[in-house]
Amino acid sequence: MTSEREYASLAWVIGAFCGIGVVLVILLVQKLTGQTKNKFDERQVAARGVAYKWGFFSMMIYEAAYSLLLAAGIRFADEFTGPILGIFAGVAVFGSVAAAKDAYTALDENPRSRWLWPLLGVLWLFIGIMKVLGGEAVRDGALTLDSMRLFLGAAFLIIGLVDLIHRRRSRGSDGDSE
């Protein structure tokens, strides 16, 4: 039983390192090919700064609350899952604030790429629900690594929905002004 948990933890660590490696390769290729970074106007840069602030403070508040609960002997997640959930909260807040302020996607970014986040959100949410129904998401009264899929899906879906709502409202207000 313990070895199964160790393999699951090892798989997540390997996956995280592979993800970091892929991002580094993409950044290296962009640097070597001379591709420019995404272009954000001054308003978007300022709005992204606000979004980073809200995301950072959300993550810090979560991590402080998590630490206080642990100090009080209240454990709702295992030692790996608990802190990672704070990162998901910070990402969801950052993405939502940036999307609401029209600063989530760059000016030169393909608008079709906006569908990636809600699509991934639905996929991860579905997998997370399957893990919950299968009894793998909670073990000994604490959230496990398998529950993170549910929260990752929720974070991506929230970002995608906020972006979708903002774009629909923006289209409606643009049409009214003409």
PyMOL CGO cylinders between C-alpha atoms (Angstrom):
from pymol import cmd
from pymol.cgo import CYLINDER

trace = [
    CYLINDER, 0.00, 0.00, 0.00, 2.76, 2.40, 0.92, 0.3, 1, 1, 1, 1, 1, 1,
    CYLINDER, 2.76, 2.40, 0.92, 4.72, 1.60, -2.22, 0.3, 1, 1, 1, 1, 1, 1,
    CYLINDER, 4.72, 1.60, -2.22, 1.66, 2.51, -4.34, 0.3, 1, 1, 1, 1, 1, 1,
    CYLINDER, 1.66, 2.51, -4.34, 1.56, 5.97, -2.72, 0.3, 1, 1, 1, 1, 1, 1,
    CYLINDER, 1.56, 5.97, -2.72, 5.30, 6.34, -3.24, 0.3, 1, 1, 1, 1, 1, 1,
    CYLINDER, 5.30, 6.34, -3.24, 4.91, 5.48, -6.94, 0.3, 1, 1, 1, 1, 1, 1,
    CYLINDER, 4.91, 5.48, -6.94, 2.07, 8.00, -7.26, 0.3, 1, 1, 1, 1, 1, 1,
    CYLINDER, 2.07, 8.00, -7.26, 4.17, 10.70, -5.61, 0.3, 1, 1, 1, 1, 1, 1,
    CYLINDER, 4.17, 10.70, -5.61, 7.13, 9.82, -7.80, 0.3, 1, 1, 1, 1, 1, 1,
    CYLINDER, 7.13, 9.82, -7.80, 4.93, 10.00, -10.90, 0.3, 1, 1, 1, 1, 1, 1,
    CYLINDER, 4.93, 10.00, -10.90, 3.80, 13.52, -9.95, 0.3, 1, 1, 1, 1, 1, 1,
    CYLINDER, 3.80, 13.52, -9.95, 7.39, 14.62, -9.33, 0.3, 1, 1, 1, 1, 1, 1,
    CYLINDER, 7.39, 14.62, -9.33, 8.53, 13.19, -12.67, 0.3, 1, 1, 1, 1, 1, 1,
    CYLINDER, 8.53, 13.19, -12.67, 5.55, 14.84, -14.39, 0.3, 1, 1, 1, 1, 1, 1,
    CYLINDER, 5.55, 14.84, -14.39, 6.37, 18.20, -12.80, 0.3, 1, 1, 1, 1, 1, 1,
    CYLINDER, 6.37, 18.20, -12.80, 10.00, 18.00, -13.93, 0.3, 1, 1, 1, 1, 1, 1,
    CYLINDER, 10.00, 18.00, -13.93, 8.92, 16.98, -17.43, 0.3, 1, 1, 1, 1, 1, 1,
    CYLINDER, 8.92, 16.98, -17.43, 6.53, 19.95, -17.56, 0.3, 1, 1, 1, 1, 1, 1,
    CYLINDER, 6.53, 19.95, -17.56, 9.26, 22.31, -16.42, 0.3, 1, 1, 1, 1, 1, 1,
    CYLINDER, 9.26, 22.31, -16.42, 11.60, 20.79, -19.02, 0.3, 1, 1, 1, 1, 1, 1,
    CYLINDER, 11.60, 20.79, -19.02, 9.05, 21.29, -21.81, 0.3, 1, 1, 1, 1, 1, 1,
    CYLINDER, 9.05, 21.29, -21.81, 8.54, 24.92, -20.82, 0.3, 1, 1, 1, 1, 1, 1,
    CYLINDER, 8.54, 24.92, -20.82, 12.30, 25.51, -20.75, 0.3, 1, 1, 1, 1, 1, 1,
    CYLINDER, 12.30, 25.51, -20.75, 12.71, 23.93, -24.20, 0.3, 1, 1, 1, 1, 1, 1,
    CYLINDER, 12.71, 23.93, -24.20, 9.89, 26.10, -25.60, 0.3, 1, 1, 1, 1, 1, 1,
    CYLINDER, 9.89, 26.10, -25.60, 11.48, 29.22, -24.10, 0.3, 1, 1, 1, 1, 1, 1,
    CYLINDER, 11.48, 29.22, -24.10, 14.87, 28.22, -25.49, 0.3, 1, 1, 1, 1, 1, 1,
    CYLINDER, 14.87, 28.22, -25.49, 13.45, 27.64, -28.98, 0.3, 1, 1, 1, 1, 1, 1,
    CYLINDER, 13.45, 27.64, -28.98, 11.68, 31.02, -28.87, 0.3, 1, 1, 1, 1, 1, 1,
    CYLINDER, 11.68, 31.02, -28.87, 14.90, 32.70, -27.78, 0.3, 1, 1, 1, 1, 1, 1,
    CYLINDER, 14.90, 32.70, -27.78, 17.01, 31.01, -30.47, 0.3, 1, 1, 1, 1, 1, 1,
    CYLINDER, 17.01, 31.01, -30.47, 14.52, 31.68, -33.27, 0.3, 1, 1, 1, 1, 1, 1,
    CYLINDER, 14.52, 31.68, -33.27, 14.17, 35.32, -32.28, 0.3, 1, 1, 1, 1, 1, 1,
    CYLINDER, 14.17, 35.32, -32.28, 10.42, 35.15, -31.80, 0.3, 1, 1, 1, 1, 1, 1,
    CYLINDER, 10.42, 35.15, -31.80, 9.18, 38.12, -29.85, 0.3, 1, 1, 1, 1, 1, 1,
    CYLINDER, 9.18, 38.12, -29.85, 7.28, 37.78, -26.65, 0.3, 1, 1, 1, 1, 1, 1,
    CYLINDER, 7.28, 37.78, -26.65, 3.56, 38.34, -26.62, 0.3, 1, 1, 1, 1, 1, 1,
    CYLINDER, 3.56, 38.34, -26.62, 2.70, 42.01, -26.88, 0.3, 1, 1, 1, 1, 1, 1,
    CYLINDER, 2.70, 42.01, -26.88, 0.62, 43.61, -24.15, 0.3, 1, 1, 1, 1, 1, 1,
    CYLINDER, 0.62, 43.61, -24.15, -0.31, 47.29, -24.21, 0.3, 1, 1, 1, 1, 1, 1,
    CYLINDER, -0.31, 47.29, -24.21, 0.32, 49.54, -21.19, 0.3, 1, 1, 1, 1, 1, 1,
    CYLINDER, 0.32, 49.54, -21.19, -3.21, 49.10, -19.86, 0.3, 1, 1, 1, 1, 1, 1,
    CYLINDER, -3.21, 49.10, -19.86, -2.86, 45.31, -20.01, 0.3, 1, 1, 1, 1, 1, 1,
    CYLINDER, -2.86, 45.31, -20.01, 0.54, 45.41, -18.29, 0.3, 1, 1, 1, 1, 1, 1,
    CYLINDER, 0.54, 45.41, -18.29, -0.93, 47.45, -15.44, 0.3, 1, 1, 1, 1, 1, 1,
    CYLINDER, -0.93, 47.45, -15.44, -3.96, 45.15, -15.20, 0.3, 1, 1, 1, 1, 1, 1,
    CYLINDER, -3.96, 45.15, -15.20, -1.70, 42.08, -15.15, 0.3, 1, 1, 1, 1, 1, 1,
    CYLINDER, -1.70, 42.08, -15.15, 0.22, 43.66, -12.28, 0.3, 1, 1, 1, 1, 1, 1,
    CYLINDER, 0.22, 43.66, -12.28, -3.03, 43.95, -10.32, 0.3, 1, 1, 1, 1, 1, 1,
    CYLINDER, -3.03, 43.95, -10.32, -3.91, 40.36, -11.23, 0.3, 1, 1, 1, 1, 1, 1,
    CYLINDER, -3.91, 40.36, -11.23, -0.49, 39.11, -10.06, 0.3, 1, 1, 1, 1, 1, 1,
    CYLINDER, -0.49, 39.11, -10.06, -1.00, 40.96, -6.78, 0.3, 1, 1, 1, 1, 1, 1,
    CYLINDER, -1.00, 40.96, -6.78, -4.43, 39.42, -6.19, 0.3, 1, 1, 1, 1, 1, 1,
    CYLINDER, -4.43, 39.42, -6.19, -3.19, 35.96, -7.15, 0.3, 1, 1, 1, 1, 1, 1,
    CYLINDER, -3.19, 35.96, -7.15, -0.12, 36.25, -4.93, 0.3, 1, 1, 1, 1, 1, 1,
    CYLINDER, -0.12, 36.25, -4.93, -2.08, 37.43, -1.91, 0.3, 1, 1, 1, 1, 1, 1,
    CYLINDER, -2.08, 37.43, -1.91, -4.73, 34.76, -2.44, 0.3, 1, 1, 1, 1, 1, 1,
    CYLINDER, -4.73, 34.76, -2.44, -2.04, 32.11, -2.46, 0.3, 1, 1, 1, 1, 1, 1,
    CYLINDER, -2.04, 32.11, -2.46, -0.34, 33.57, 0.62, 0.3, 1, 1, 1, 1, 1, 1,
    CYLINDER, -0.34, 33.57, 0.62, -3.62, 33.78, 2.56, 0.3, 1, 1, 1, 1, 1, 1,
    CYLINDER, -3.62, 33.78, 2.56, -4.39, 30.17, 1.66, 0.3, 1, 1, 1, 1, 1, 1,
    CYLINDER, -4.39, 30.17, 1.66, -0.90, 28.99, 2.69, 0.3, 1, 1, 1, 1, 1, 1,
    CYLINDER, -0.90, 28.99, 2.69, -1.10, 30.91, 5.99, 0.3, 1, 1, 1, 1, 1, 1,
    CYLINDER, -1.10, 30.91, 5.99, -4.54, 29.44, 6.74, 0.3, 1, 1, 1, 1, 1, 1,
    CYLINDER, -4.54, 29.44, 6.74, -3.27, 25.97, 5.79, 0.3, 1, 1, 1, 1, 1, 1,
    CYLINDER, -3.27, 25.97, 5.79, -0.29, 26.35, 8.14, 0.3, 1, 1, 1, 1, 1, 1,
    CYLINDER, -0.29, 26.35, 8.14, -2.50, 27.56, 10.97, 0.3, 1, 1, 1, 1, 1, 1,
    CYLINDER, -2.50, 27.56, 10.97, -4.86, 24.63, 10.50, 0.3, 1, 1, 1, 1, 1, 1,
    CYLINDER, -4.86, 24.63, 10.50, -1.90, 22.22, 10.58, 0.3, 1, 1, 1, 1, 1, 1,
    CYLINDER, -1.90, 22.22, 10.58, -0.60, 23.88, 13.74, 0.3, 1, 1, 1, 1, 1, 1,
    CYLINDER, -0.60, 23.88, 13.74, -4.06, 23.40, 15.28, 0.3, 1, 1, 1, 1, 1, 1,
    CYLINDER, -4.06, 23.40, 15.28, -3.95, 19.72, 14.36, 0.3, 1, 1, 1, 1, 1, 1,
    CYLINDER, -3.95, 19.72, 14.36, -6.51, 19.99, 11.56, 0.3, 1, 1, 1, 1, 1, 1,
    CYLINDER, -6.51, 19.99, 11.56, -5.31, 18.16, 8.46, 0.3, 1, 1, 1, 1, 1, 1,
    CYLINDER, -5.31, 18.16, 8.46, -7.55, 18.13, 5.39, 0.3, 1, 1, 1, 1, 1, 1,
    CYLINDER, -7.55, 18.13, 5.39, -4.94, 17.19, 2.78, 0.3, 1, 1, 1, 1, 1, 1,
    CYLINDER, -4.94, 17.19, 2.78, -1.77, 15.13, 2.62, 0.3, 1, 1, 1, 1, 1, 1,
    CYLINDER, -1.77, 15.13, 2.62, 1.65, 16.76, 2.87, 0.3, 1, 1, 1, 1, 1, 1,
    CYLINDER, 1.65, 16.76, 2.87, 2.02, 17.25, -0.88, 0.3, 1, 1, 1, 1, 1, 1,
    CYLINDER, 2.02, 17.25, -0.88, -1.54, 18.14, -1.89, 0.3, 1, 1, 1, 1, 1, 1,
    CYLINDER, -1.54, 18.14, -1.89, -2.21, 20.80, 0.75, 0.3, 1, 1, 1, 1, 1, 1,
    CYLINDER, -2.21, 20.80, 0.75, 0.40, 23.35, -0.36, 0.3, 1, 1, 1, 1, 1, 1,
    CYLINDER, 0.40, 23.35, -0.36, -0.23, 22.72, -4.07, 0.3, 1, 1, 1, 1, 1, 1,
    CYLINDER, -0.23, 22.72, -4.07, -3.90, 23.62, -3.67, 0.3, 1, 1, 1, 1, 1, 1,
    CYLINDER, -3.90, 23.62, -3.67, -2.76, 27.12, -2.70, 0.3, 1, 1, 1, 1, 1, 1,
    CYLINDER, -2.76, 27.12, -2.70, -0.97, 27.44, -6.02, 0.3, 1, 1, 1, 1, 1, 1,
    CYLINDER, -0.97, 27.44, -6.02, -4.16, 26.44, -7.83, 0.3, 1, 1, 1, 1, 1, 1,
    CYLINDER, -4.16, 26.44, -7.83, -6.06, 29.11, -5.88, 0.3, 1, 1, 1, 1, 1, 1,
    CYLINDER, -6.06, 29.11, -5.88, -3.48, 31.76, -6.80, 0.3, 1, 1, 1, 1, 1, 1,
    CYLINDER, -3.48, 31.76, -6.80, -3.55, 30.77, -10.47, 0.3, 1, 1, 1, 1, 1, 1,
    CYLINDER, -3.55, 30.77, -10.47, -7.36, 30.83, -10.54, 0.3, 1, 1, 1, 1, 1, 1,
    CYLINDER, -7.36, 30.83, -10.54, -7.47, 34.30, -8.97, 0.3, 1, 1, 1, 1, 1, 1,
    CYLINDER, -7.47, 34.30, -8.97, -4.72, 35.65, -11.23, 0.3, 1, 1, 1, 1, 1, 1,
    CYLINDER, -4.72, 35.65, -11.23, -6.35, 34.29, -14.36, 0.3, 1, 1, 1, 1, 1, 1,
    CYLINDER, -6.35, 34.29, -14.36, -9.81, 35.47, -13.38, 0.3, 1, 1, 1, 1, 1, 1,
    CYLINDER, -9.81, 35.47, -13.38, -8.71, 39.00, -12.53, 0.3, 1, 1, 1, 1, 1, 1,
    CYLINDER, -8.71, 39.00, -12.53, -6.58, 39.24, -15.68, 0.3, 1, 1, 1, 1, 1, 1,
    CYLINDER, -6.58, 39.24, -15.68, -9.43, 37.92, -17.85, 0.3, 1, 1, 1, 1, 1, 1,
    CYLINDER, -9.43, 37.92, -17.85, -11.93, 40.31, -16.26, 0.3, 1, 1, 1, 1, 1, 1,
    CYLINDER, -11.93, 40.31, -16.26, -9.58, 43.23, -17.00, 0.3, 1, 1, 1, 1, 1, 1,
    CYLINDER, -9.58, 43.23, -17.00, -8.98, 42.06, -20.60, 0.3, 1, 1, 1, 1, 1, 1,
    CYLINDER, -8.98, 42.06, -20.60, -5.33, 41.39, -19.85, 0.3, 1, 1, 1, 1, 1, 1,
    CYLINDER, -5.33, 41.39, -19.85, -5.19, 37.60, -19.94, 0.3, 1, 1, 1, 1, 1, 1,
    CYLINDER, -5.19, 37.60, -19.94, -4.34, 37.20, -23.62, 0.3, 1, 1, 1, 1, 1, 1,
    CYLINDER, -4.34, 37.20, -23.62, -1.82, 39.23, -25.57, 0.3, 1, 1, 1, 1, 1, 1,
    CYLINDER, -1.82, 39.23, -25.57, -2.70, 41.53, -28.44, 0.3, 1, 1, 1, 1, 1, 1,
    CYLINDER, -2.70, 41.53, -28.44, -0.93, 39.29, -30.96, 0.3, 1, 1, 1, 1, 1, 1,
    CYLINDER, -0.93, 39.29, -30.96, -2.24, 36.01, -29.55, 0.3, 1, 1, 1, 1, 1, 1,
    CYLINDER, -2.24, 36.01, -29.55, -4.54, 33.79, -31.56, 0.3, 1, 1, 1, 1, 1, 1,
    CYLINDER, -4.54, 33.79, -31.56, -8.08, 34.25, -30.15, 0.3, 1, 1, 1, 1, 1, 1,
    CYLINDER, -8.08, 34.25, -30.15, -8.79, 30.55, -30.64, 0.3, 1, 1, 1, 1, 1, 1,
    CYLINDER, -8.79, 30.55, -30.64, -6.22, 29.72, -27.96, 0.3, 1, 1, 1, 1, 1, 1,
    CYLINDER, -6.22, 29.72, -27.96, -8.69, 31.09, -25.38, 0.3, 1, 1, 1, 1, 1, 1,
    CYLINDER, -8.69, 31.09, -25.38, -10.70, 27.87, -25.69, 0.3, 1, 1, 1, 1, 1, 1,
    CYLINDER, -10.70, 27.87, -25.69, -7.78, 25.82, -24.38, 0.3, 1, 1, 1, 1, 1, 1,
    CYLINDER, -7.78, 25.82, -24.38, -8.32, 26.68, -20.69, 0.3, 1, 1, 1, 1, 1, 1,
    CYLINDER, -8.32, 26.68, -20.69, -12.01, 25.83, -20.40, 0.3, 1, 1, 1, 1, 1, 1,
    CYLINDER, -12.01, 25.83, -20.40, -11.45, 22.70, -22.49, 0.3, 1, 1, 1, 1, 1, 1,
    CYLINDER, -11.45, 22.70, -22.49, -8.63, 21.57, -20.21, 0.3, 1, 1, 1, 1, 1, 1,
    CYLINDER, -8.63, 21.57, -20.21, -10.75, 22.56, -17.22, 0.3, 1, 1, 1, 1, 1, 1,
    CYLINDER, -10.75, 22.56, -17.22, -13.60, 20.31, -18.29, 0.3, 1, 1, 1, 1, 1, 1,
    CYLINDER, -13.60, 20.31, -18.29, -11.19, 17.46, -19.01, 0.3, 1, 1, 1, 1, 1, 1,
    CYLINDER, -11.19, 17.46, -19.01, -9.41, 17.71, -15.65, 0.3, 1, 1, 1, 1, 1, 1,
    CYLINDER, -9.41, 17.71, -15.65, -12.71, 18.21, -13.82, 0.3, 1, 1, 1, 1, 1, 1,
    CYLINDER, -12.71, 18.21, -13.82, -14.09, 15.04, -15.40, 0.3, 1, 1, 1, 1, 1, 1,
    CYLINDER, -14.09, 15.04, -15.40, -10.99, 13.06, -14.43, 0.3, 1, 1, 1, 1, 1, 1,
    CYLINDER, -10.99, 13.06, -14.43, -11.15, 14.53, -10.91, 0.3, 1, 1, 1, 1, 1, 1,
    CYLINDER, -11.15, 14.53, -10.91, -14.80, 13.58, -10.52, 0.3, 1, 1, 1, 1, 1, 1,
    CYLINDER, -14.80, 13.58, -10.52, -13.96, 10.04, -11.64, 0.3, 1, 1, 1, 1, 1, 1,
    CYLINDER, -13.96, 10.04, -11.64, -11.22, 9.91, -8.98, 0.3, 1, 1, 1, 1, 1, 1,
    CYLINDER, -11.22, 9.91, -8.98, -13.66, 11.15, -6.32, 0.3, 1, 1, 1, 1, 1, 1,
    CYLINDER, -13.66, 11.15, -6.32, -16.28, 8.59, -7.35, 0.3, 1, 1, 1, 1, 1, 1,
    CYLINDER, -16.28, 8.59, -7.35, -13.60, 5.89, -7.40, 0.3, 1, 1, 1, 1, 1, 1,
    CYLINDER, -13.60, 5.89, -7.40, -12.64, 6.71, -3.81, 0.3, 1, 1, 1, 1, 1, 1,
    CYLINDER, -12.64, 6.71, -3.81, -9.08, 7.67, -4.73, 0.3, 1, 1, 1, 1, 1, 1,
    CYLINDER, -9.08, 7.67, -4.73, -9.34, 11.41, -3.99, 0.3, 1, 1, 1, 1, 1, 1,
    CYLINDER, -9.34, 11.41, -3.99, -9.68, 11.06, -0.23, 0.3, 1, 1, 1, 1, 1, 1,
    CYLINDER, -9.68, 11.06, -0.23, -7.68, 8.67, 1.92, 0.3, 1, 1, 1, 1, 1, 1,
    CYLINDER, -7.68, 8.67, 1.92, -7.79, 8.55, 5.71, 0.3, 1, 1, 1, 1, 1, 1,
    CYLINDER, -7.79, 8.55, 5.71, -9.95, 11.68, 5.74, 0.3, 1, 1, 1, 1, 1, 1,
    CYLINDER, -9.95, 11.68, 5.74, -7.41, 13.76, 3.78, 0.3, 1, 1, 1, 1, 1, 1,
    CYLINDER, -7.41, 13.76, 3.78, -7.31, 14.90, 0.16, 0.3, 1, 1, 1, 1, 1, 1,
    CYLINDER, -7.31, 14.90, 0.16, -4.74, 13.00, -1.88, 0.3, 1, 1, 1, 1, 1, 1,
    CYLINDER, -4.74, 13.00, -1.88, -2.77, 13.68, -5.04, 0.3, 1, 1, 1, 1, 1, 1,
    CYLINDER, -2.77, 13.68, -5.04, -5.67, 12.27, -7.04, 0.3, 1, 1, 1, 1, 1, 1,
    CYLINDER, -5.67, 12.27, -7.04, -7.95, 15.07, -5.76, 0.3, 1, 1, 1, 1, 1, 1,
    CYLINDER, -7.95, 15.07, -5.76, -5.70, 17.70, -7.32, 0.3, 1, 1, 1, 1, 1, 1,
    CYLINDER, -5.70, 17.70, -7.32, -7.13, 16.91, -10.74, 0.3, 1, 1, 1, 1, 1, 1,
    CYLINDER, -7.13, 16.91, -10.74, -10.51, 18.13, -9.52, 0.3, 1, 1, 1, 1, 1, 1,
    CYLINDER, -10.51, 18.13, -9.52, -9.09, 21.41, -8.22, 0.3, 1, 1, 1, 1, 1, 1,
    CYLINDER, -9.09, 21.41, -8.22, -6.90, 21.93, -11.30, 0.3, 1, 1, 1, 1, 1, 1,
    CYLINDER, -6.90, 21.93, -11.30, -9.95, 21.45, -13.50, 0.3, 1, 1, 1, 1, 1, 1,
    CYLINDER, -9.95, 21.45, -13.50, -11.94, 23.88, -11.38, 0.3, 1, 1, 1, 1, 1, 1,
    CYLINDER, -11.94, 23.88, -11.38, -9.17, 26.52, -11.61, 0.3, 1, 1, 1, 1, 1, 1,
    CYLINDER, -9.17, 26.52, -11.61, -8.90, 26.22, -15.41, 0.3, 1, 1, 1, 1, 1, 1,
    CYLINDER, -8.90, 26.22, -15.41, -12.66, 26.21, -15.84, 0.3, 1, 1, 1, 1, 1, 1,
    CYLINDER, -12.66, 26.21, -15.84, -13.07, 29.31, -13.66, 0.3, 1, 1, 1, 1, 1, 1,
    CYLINDER, -13.07, 29.31, -13.66, -10.48, 31.19, -15.72, 0.3, 1, 1, 1, 1, 1, 1,
    CYLINDER, -10.48, 31.19, -15.72, -12.14, 30.12, -18.96, 0.3, 1, 1, 1, 1, 1, 1,
    CYLINDER, -12.14, 30.12, -18.96, -15.63, 31.05, -17.78, 0.3, 1, 1, 1, 1, 1, 1,
    CYLINDER, -15.63, 31.05, -17.78, -14.55, 34.48, -16.52, 0.3, 1, 1, 1, 1, 1, 1,
    CYLINDER, -14.55, 34.48, -16.52, -12.82, 35.10, -19.87, 0.3, 1, 1, 1, 1, 1, 1,
    CYLINDER, -12.82, 35.10, -19.87, -15.91, 33.95, -21.79, 0.3, 1, 1, 1, 1, 1, 1,
    CYLINDER, -15.91, 33.95, -21.79, -18.26, 36.13, -19.71, 0.3, 1, 1, 1, 1, 1, 1,
    CYLINDER, -18.26, 36.13, -19.71, -15.96, 39.14, -20.09, 0.3, 1, 1, 1, 1, 1, 1,
    CYLINDER, -15.96, 39.14, -20.09, -15.72, 38.71, -23.88, 0.3, 1, 1, 1, 1, 1, 1,
    CYLINDER, -15.72, 38.71, -23.88, -19.51, 38.39, -24.21, 0.3, 1, 1, 1, 1, 1, 1,
    CYLINDER, -19.51, 38.39, -24.21, -20.07, 41.52, -22.11, 0.3, 1, 1, 1, 1, 1, 1,
    CYLINDER, -20.07, 41.52, -22.11, -17.42, 43.42, -24.07, 0.3, 1, 1, 1, 1, 1, 1,
    CYLINDER, -17.42, 43.42, -24.07, -19.06, 42.47, -27.37, 0.3, 1, 1, 1, 1, 1, 1,
    CYLINDER, -19.06, 42.47, -27.37, -22.43, 43.66, -26.08, 0.3, 1, 1, 1, 1, 1, 1,
    CYLINDER, -22.43, 43.66, -26.08, -21.07, 47.00, -24.91, 0.3, 1, 1, 1, 1, 1, 1,
    CYLINDER, -21.07, 47.00, -24.91, -19.14, 47.52, -28.17, 0.3, 1, 1, 1, 1, 1, 1,
    CYLINDER, -19.14, 47.52, -28.17, -22.29, 46.92, -30.20, 0.3, 1, 1, 1, 1, 1, 1,
    CYLINDER, -22.29, 46.92, -30.20, -24.26, 49.41, -28.10, 0.3, 1, 1, 1, 1, 1, 1,
    CYLINDER, -24.26, 49.41, -28.10, -21.79, 52.23, -28.69, 0.3, 1, 1, 1, 1, 1, 1,
    CYLINDER, -21.79, 52.23, -28.69, -21.99, 52.03, -32.50, 0.3, 1, 1, 1, 1, 1, 1,
]
cmd.load_cgo(trace, "trace")
